[in-house]
């Protein structure tokens, strides 16, 4: 299960034109599209699900996030269920068409550091309030992000901040899991680091601790 490319044409794309592939996204390699009218970018994220319960949970969560839009969260333009024929049988696939911006906070921090054009106090407060607002929205609907870091905080062309719902779009691939599997060491709370040292496959305590620590 995870991000990837769609195996079949999708009804979500009748107003979009293909641009190619994006490989350096928080969701893995995705197909890249632009809207035919305003040229706004979107990624087609495909989740392959192995059991109906997990499939239904993802489907309901994607619909819920589409209904309860938030200005600082990447918008999901649409969701589509597909069944694909595989050698071992039928596979349930969910395609999500998601708003996309090429600039993220990680690359912007690097650019500013290299040019000595550092964030002002006012800009830092804006970043903190925008990210906190999105985090509060997640918590309201019992969703936690799980891997909040500069690479999945996007910046629009006019400087507006939007974060990806990492917990929905790449289900299960939290910062803790990636650290446990030795893939990367993200922003972990001290209690999560203790769990990691103890080689626990999942952190104990509240799952939002990592998000809160990442904001600090």
C-alpha positions as CSV (number, residue, x, y, z in Angstrom):
1,X,0.0,0.0,0.0
2,X,1.2,3.5,-0.7
3,X,1.5,6.4,-3.2
4,X,2.0,5.6,-6.8
5,X,0.8,5.8,-10.4
6,X,-2.7,4.9,-11.5
7,X,-2.9,1.7,-13.6
8,X,-6.1,2.7,-15.5
9,X,-7.6,5.9,-16.9
10,X,-9.6,7.8,-14.3
11,X,-12.8,9.8,-14.6
12,X,-11.3,12.4,-12.3
13,X,-9.1,13.8,-15.1
14,X,-11.6,15.0,-17.7
15,X,-10.7,18.7,-16.9
16,X,-6.9,18.0,-16.6
17,X,-4.0,17.6,-19.0
18,X,-1.0,15.4,-18.3
19,X,2.3,17.1,-17.5
20,X,4.4,14.0,-16.6
21,X,5.6,12.5,-13.4
22,X,6.7,14.0,-10.1
23,X,9.1,11.7,-8.2
24,X,10.3,14.0,-5.3
25,X,6.9,14.3,-3.5
26,X,6.0,13.2,0.1
27,X,3.6,10.7,-1.6
28,X,6.2,8.9,-3.7
29,X,6.1,9.0,-7.5
30,X,2.9,10.4,-8.8
31,X,1.4,11.5,-12.2
32,X,1.4,15.2,-12.6
33,X,-1.5,17.1,-14.2
34,X,-2.6,20.7,-14.8
35,X,-6.2,22.0,-15.1
36,X,-7.1,22.9,-18.7
37,X,-8.6,26.3,-17.7
38,X,-6.4,27.8,-15.0
39,X,-3.2,25.6,-15.2
40,X,-3.3,24.8,-11.5
41,X,-1.3,21.7,-10.7
42,X,-2.5,18.4,-9.2
43,X,-1.1,15.0,-8.4
44,X,-2.9,11.7,-8.9
45,X,-2.1,9.6,-5.9
46,X,-3.0,5.9,-5.9
47,X,-3.5,3.8,-2.8
48,X,-3.6,0.1,-3.2
49,X,-5.6,-1.6,-0.4
50,X,-5.5,-5.2,0.6
51,X,-8.7,-5.5,2.6
52,X,-12.2,-4.0,2.4
53,X,-12.1,-2.6,5.9
54,X,-9.0,-0.5,5.2
55,X,-10.4,0.5,1.9
56,X,-13.6,1.7,3.4
57,X,-11.8,3.7,6.1
58,X,-9.6,5.5,3.5
59,X,-12.6,6.2,1.3
60,X,-14.6,7.7,4.2
61,X,-11.7,9.8,5.4
62,X,-11.0,11.2,1.9
63,X,-14.6,12.2,1.5
64,X,-14.7,13.7,4.9
65,X,-11.6,15.8,4.2
66,X,-13.1,17.0,1.0
67,X,-16.3,18.1,2.7
68,X,-14.5,19.9,5.6
69,X,-12.1,22.0,3.6
70,X,-9.4,24.1,5.3
71,X,-7.4,27.0,3.8
72,X,-4.1,25.6,5.0
73,X,-4.5,22.0,3.9
74,X,-3.9,20.7,0.4
75,X,-7.3,20.3,-1.2
76,X,-8.5,16.9,-2.5
77,X,-10.3,17.6,-5.7
78,X,-11.9,14.2,-6.0
79,X,-11.7,10.5,-5.1
80,X,-12.4,7.5,-7.3
81,X,-12.6,3.8,-6.5
82,X,-11.3,1.3,-9.0
83,X,-10.9,-2.5,-9.1
84,X,-7.9,-3.7,-11.1
85,X,-7.2,-7.2,-12.3
86,X,-4.0,-8.7,-10.9
87,X,-2.3,-12.0,-11.3
88,X,-3.3,-13.0,-7.8
89,X,-6.8,-11.7,-8.1
90,X,-8.7,-8.4,-7.9
91,X,-7.2,-5.3,-6.2
92,X,-9.0,-2.4,-4.7
93,X,-7.5,1.0,-5.7
94,X,-8.4,4.5,-4.6
95,X,-7.3,7.4,-6.8
96,X,-7.0,10.8,-5.1
97,X,-6.6,13.9,-7.2
98,X,-4.7,16.4,-4.9
99,X,-3.8,20.0,-5.2
100,X,0.0,20.4,-5.7
101,X,2.6,23.2,-5.4
102,X,6.2,22.6,-6.4
103,X,7.6,24.9,-3.7
104,X,7.8,23.5,-0.2
105,X,9.2,24.9,3.1
106,X,12.3,22.8,2.9
107,X,13.5,24.2,-0.4
108,X,12.4,27.7,0.6
109,X,14.5,27.5,3.9
110,X,17.5,26.4,1.8
111,X,17.1,29.2,-0.7
112,X,16.8,31.8,2.1
113,X,19.8,30.5,4.0
114,X,21.9,30.5,0.8
115,X,20.9,34.1,0.0
116,X,20.9,35.3,3.6
117,X,17.3,36.3,3.2
118,X,16.0,35.0,6.5
119,X,12.4,34.9,7.7
120,X,11.2,37.9,9.6
121,X,9.4,37.5,12.9
122,X,6.1,38.4,11.2
123,X,6.7,35.7,8.6
124,X,7.6,33.1,11.3
125,X,4.4,33.9,13.2
126,X,2.4,33.4,10.0
127,X,4.0,30.0,9.4
128,X,3.3,28.9,13.0
129,X,-0.3,30.1,13.0
130,X,-1.0,28.5,9.6
131,X,0.4,25.1,10.5
132,X,-1.2,25.2,14.0
133,X,-4.6,26.0,12.4
134,X,-4.3,23.0,10.1
135,X,-3.2,20.8,13.0
136,X,-6.2,21.9,15.1
137,X,-8.4,21.0,12.2
138,X,-7.0,17.5,12.0
139,X,-7.5,17.0,15.7
140,X,-11.1,18.1,15.5
141,X,-11.8,15.2,13.1
142,X,-9.6,12.8,15.1
143,X,-6.8,12.8,12.5
144,X,-3.1,13.3,13.3
145,X,-0.5,14.1,10.7
146,X,2.3,11.8,11.9
147,X,5.1,13.2,9.8
148,X,5.0,17.0,10.0
149,X,8.2,18.4,8.5
150,X,9.3,21.1,6.0
151,X,9.2,18.8,3.0
152,X,5.4,18.3,3.2
153,X,4.5,22.0,4.0
154,X,3.8,23.6,0.6
155,X,3.9,27.3,-0.4
156,X,1.7,28.6,-3.1
157,X,2.9,31.2,-5.7
158,X,1.5,34.0,-3.6
159,X,3.1,32.8,-0.4
160,X,0.2,30.9,1.1
161,X,1.0,27.9,3.3
162,X,-0.7,24.5,2.8
163,X,0.2,21.2,4.4
164,X,-0.5,17.7,3.1
165,X,-2.6,15.4,5.1
166,X,0.2,12.9,5.3
167,X,-1.8,10.5,7.5
168,X,-4.5,10.1,4.8
169,X,-2.5,10.3,1.6
170,X,0.3,8.0,2.6
171,X,-1.5,5.9,5.3
172,X,0.7,4.5,8.0
173,X,4.0,6.0,6.8
174,X,4.5,8.2,9.8
175,X,7.9,9.7,10.8
176,X,8.1,7.1,13.6
177,X,7.5,4.1,11.3
178,X,10.1,5.4,8.8
179,X,12.6,5.8,11.6
180,X,11.8,2.3,12.9
181,X,12.4,0.8,9.5
182,X,15.6,2.7,9.1
183,X,14.4,4.8,6.2
184,X,14.8,8.2,7.7
185,X,15.0,9.9,11.1
186,X,12.3,12.7,11.1
187,X,11.1,15.0,13.8
188,X,10.3,12.7,16.8
189,X,9.2,13.7,20.3
190,X,11.5,12.7,23.1
191,X,9.0,10.0,24.3
192,X,9.0,8.6,20.7
193,X,12.8,8.5,20.6
194,X,12.6,6.4,23.8
195,X,10.2,4.0,22.2
196,X,12.5,3.8,19.1
197,X,15.5,3.0,21.3
198,X,13.4,0.3,23.0
199,X,12.7,-1.1,19.5
200,X,8.9,-0.8,19.8
201,X,7.2,-1.1,16.5
202,X,4.8,1.8,17.4
203,X,5.1,4.7,19.9
204,X,3.2,4.6,23.2
205,X,1.0,7.5,24.4
206,X,-0.8,10.0,22.3
207,X,-0.1,9.9,18.5
208,X,-0.2,13.7,18.3
209,X,3.0,14.1,20.4
210,X,5.2,14.0,17.3
211,X,3.1,16.8,15.6
212,X,3.3,19.0,18.7
213,X,7.1,18.5,18.9
214,X,7.6,19.2,15.2
215,X,6.0,22.7,15.7
216,X,8.4,23.6,18.5
